[in-house]
Every structure is written in C-alpha cells, then in structure tokens.
Amino acid sequence: MTRIRTLGVLALAALALDACGTLSKVGSLNPFHGRHHASTASKGVRIPVIALNEQLKVAEALKGQDFFLPPPAPQTEWPLPGGNLAQSVEHVDAAPNFTIAWKRPFGTPSSRHHHVTAPPIAEGGRIFLMDGAANVSAHDAASGGQVWRTNITPKSKRDHEAWGGGLAFADGKIFATSGFREVVALDAASGRLLWRTTTDAPMHAAPTVAGGRLFAEDVNDELFAY
C-alpha cells in the first residue's frame, strides 16, 4: 500500500510539473506577458469643444432692438400638461409671492409599485388629477374639495400592475392615457365613462387633443391618433 501511495504522489507531481511547463509556454504566447510588452499611449492633440474666451454677442440683425416682455396675464385654463396646444405659456400672472392657498390629498401616492406621472390640468374652475392607482379625480380649484372620482383600471387586468399616463381636456371631456394599455374618455362634469380603447402597449405620456382627434404615444415610440 505504501508503494502504491508513493507511485501516486510521484505521478501527481509529474502532472503538476508538466502543467507548470504548459502554463509557462502559454504565458510566453500572451502578448501582454512580460515587461517588454508594456507601452503607453502617445500624446494626442487636445481640441477644445468650447473655448474659454468665447462670449455671447448680439447678432447684427438684433442690434438696437429693445427688449419686450408682455404684461402678465392670468392663466385660468390649463387643458393640457403644457398649458396649451403650442406648449408655450407666456408671462403668467402667478399667485402673489407664490403663497400656498390650500393642500389636499388626491389618492395613491408614488411608491415602489405606484408612480404618479400625470401633471395636473385645469378647466372651468376645476383641477383634474390622476393618482398612482389610475384614479382620475376632479377638484374645486378654489378649495381643493373633491367633486368626483373615477377609477379607470380595466376589468380584464391584463397587467397586474401598471403605472403612468396623463390627462387632457377638450370639448367637455377628460381624456386619459393609461399604463394599463388603454385610452379612456370621461365626462368632465360627472366623471362618467364615455368610452375606452385598448392599446397594444402601455402609454406613460399624457395625450394631446386637437381638431376632434386624440394623439397619444406609447412606450414603443409609436404615435396613435383616435
């Protein structure tokens, strides 16, 4: 037994030596093996993207022109997240010193499973909101009191969890896109469901309504008109 063990140890030692020799040969083939292969990148030419001495200059066509700011105007209607179809609201007459008139909770807040992404819209003395659980609600703009509340989660629930979407107002209706792969129309006065359309992919962005059509974009960057 002792002789067999001795032969086994000698065989393992021979294999180890052969493996070391093989690794040594492989290491010699490695282009990064050894100090003689070490090299550094040559110095390049630095090209500044923005020169430090660049300054803003008035264009020749604008020299002598006066600066004009329109007078502040109240913005009582905000039917789209951007304010209007042009997505450009000029000098707004905001609240004095931006003081807070009131605060009200409006539904499910953002959390691990819910996300509030819909900006508020306003029309006819009411503010319309959508919380993280697809509840659309109308609130009195003067007090914040809730006027109506409608959950637009589909009954089929193809998606067990969904988030995102947005709101738009036009022609007495509230249009909502949903992460539940739907576009929904509600009566702005009562919150009653008018119609709903299924989409192929979730919609996280708010819709735009113009000319009797609703335009919405899904998460696959596809634009739809209804």
Sequence and secondary structure as in RCSB ss.txt:
>XXXX:A:sequence
MTRIRTLGVLALAALALDACGTLSKVGSLNPFHGRHHASTASKGVRIPVIALNEQLKVAEALKGQDFFLPPPAPQ
TEWPLPGGNLAQSVEHVDAAPNFTIAWKRPFGTPSSRHHHVTAPPIAEGGRIFLMDGAANVSAHDAASGGQVWRT
NITPKSKRDHEAWGGGLAFADGKIFATSGFREVVALDAASGRLLWRTTTDAPMHAAPTVAGGRLFAEDVNDELFA
Y
>XXXX:A:secstr
 HHHHHHHHHHHHHHHHHHHHHHHHHHHH TT SGGG           SS TT      GGGTT        B  
  B STTSSTTS   SB   GGG        S    SS       EEETTEEEEE TTSEEEEEETTT  EEEEE
E   SS SSSS   EEEEEETTEEEEEETTTEEEEEETTT  EEEEEE SS   S  EEETTEEEEE TTS EEE
 
